[in-house]
Amino acid sequence: MGHYGLTWLLLLASVVSVGGATLETLRDENGKPYRYAGRLNNGPVRIPVSYQPKAGELRGVWIATVENIDFGTHANAASFQQDFRNILHSLASKRFNAVFFQVRANNDAFYPSRLNPWSRWLVGQEGKRIPGFDPLRFMTEETRRRGMEFHAWLNPYRVIGKTRLSKRAYLATLAPENFARRHPELVLEAPLSGGQRLLFLDPGRPEVIQHVVDTVSEIARNYDVDGIHFDDYFYPYSEFGNIDAATFRRYNPQKLSLADWRRANVTRLVAGVHEALAEISRRKGRKIRFGISPFGIWANRKNHPEGSLTAGKESYFAQFADTRGWVRKRYIDYIAPQLYWPFGHEVAAYAALADWWAEQVRGTGVSLYIGTGAYQLGQGKIWQNPNELVNQLRYNTKHPEIDGVIFFSCRSVLNPSNTIMRGGLDRVFRNCWGRPATVAPARKVYPRFR
């Protein structure tokens, strides 16, 4: 038959038609089919042969301010404005239509607040502002002017992610008006490796829940944001023992188990934010959407019958975040799981996770945006394929439930750190996003808020 005849038969066997869509078997650089769920399921992965953009798909990017990852400090309004305009201009040229800007990284604010101090990541010192300038008002106006969405990204609990100082010593470094400094009894101290510690607001305390709900409400009332966005930090990823034992004894009238009680605490916060935003939306006559970007694995099927075909860390058990429950109860308007793994991952394969999340939102009315790890390209052995992101976007089009993607993070998107990352992102912008997306979801008119 010859080499070309064998190749043709292989291609025929690799291409199928499902529901009117033509799919091909996805293969690695050696021609070997990717396994659907790594070592958990070796079925083939099939993806559409081309990317077909969806009307209204969201093309977002996270702009992280913590440790000035994506946005540096600024001494004056002019430099802040110029940097932000440059970012928007570059993102718009690449056909993005939404930004998720971190306005609360460490119990602080990128806007004048009666509840939280000015962020240290703004000018380099907590509590210090750029005189006469409101960064958040400027950013929302500038983003809207370009027809893009602006989502205010908050971390609800984190005081500091890592410090060698004791709790008392670290809190003394904060601005006097910082909620954590004013209420040290509401701050938990979790040990980390190397003699370091994590400080976070105690999720089990009603005062903490109210403070975060009030913080969200302050933003939603005063600014024309399209959405309020929480990231994946709830209870710490690391083991933190019984540091909340006193809170558990005092605030557990239903006598729940420790794990169920912790999950109920986080869910109480999510429900409270949902209710506050619904009321503010009604008053404004415009929907302010609430979304969360959790760790990509809710639970592994071996530990929970409703879990995914994965074997990694689980947010349901490790962080006490019942992300699937929030979708089912419609406490959120969208969910953006961080699927920062490639098709070839052994225990958290992209195909299995994308399918699982699409199934969870089906019929709920909750939008699904995939959190995409642009920063991973070229960084490890299984991230060497420059077509990985394009293939993930093609795979997403199998599911009508997937309404878009959010890339982490802006620095990687605009200044790729290696040739594979640069080439992979360029293929997304040329081959998938050659044309602008139509109006993104937050620009739609929601009848109940007319």
Secondary structure, DSSP 8 states (H G I E B T S, - for coil): -HHHHHHHHHHHHHEEEETTEEEEE-B-TTS-B-BTTGGG---B-EEESS----TT-EEEEEE--GGGSSS---SSHHHHHHHHHHHHHHHHHTT--EEEEEEESSS-BSS--SSS-B-HHHHSSTT---TT--HHHHHHHHHHHTT-EEEEEE-SSEEEEEESS-HHHHHTTS-TT-HHHH-GGGEEEEE-GGG-EEEEE-TT-HHHHHHHHHHHHHHHHHS--SEEEE-S-SS-SS--TTTTHHHHHHS-TT---HHHHHHHHHHHHHHHHHHHHHHHHHHHTS--EEEE--BS-S-BTTT-TT-BS--S--IIIII---HHHHHHTT--SEE--EE---TT-SSS-HHHHHHHHHHHHTTT--EEEEEE-GGGTTSSGGG--TTHHHHHHHHHTT-TTEEEEEES-HHHHHS-SSHHHHHHHHHIIIII-SS---S-GGGS--GGG-
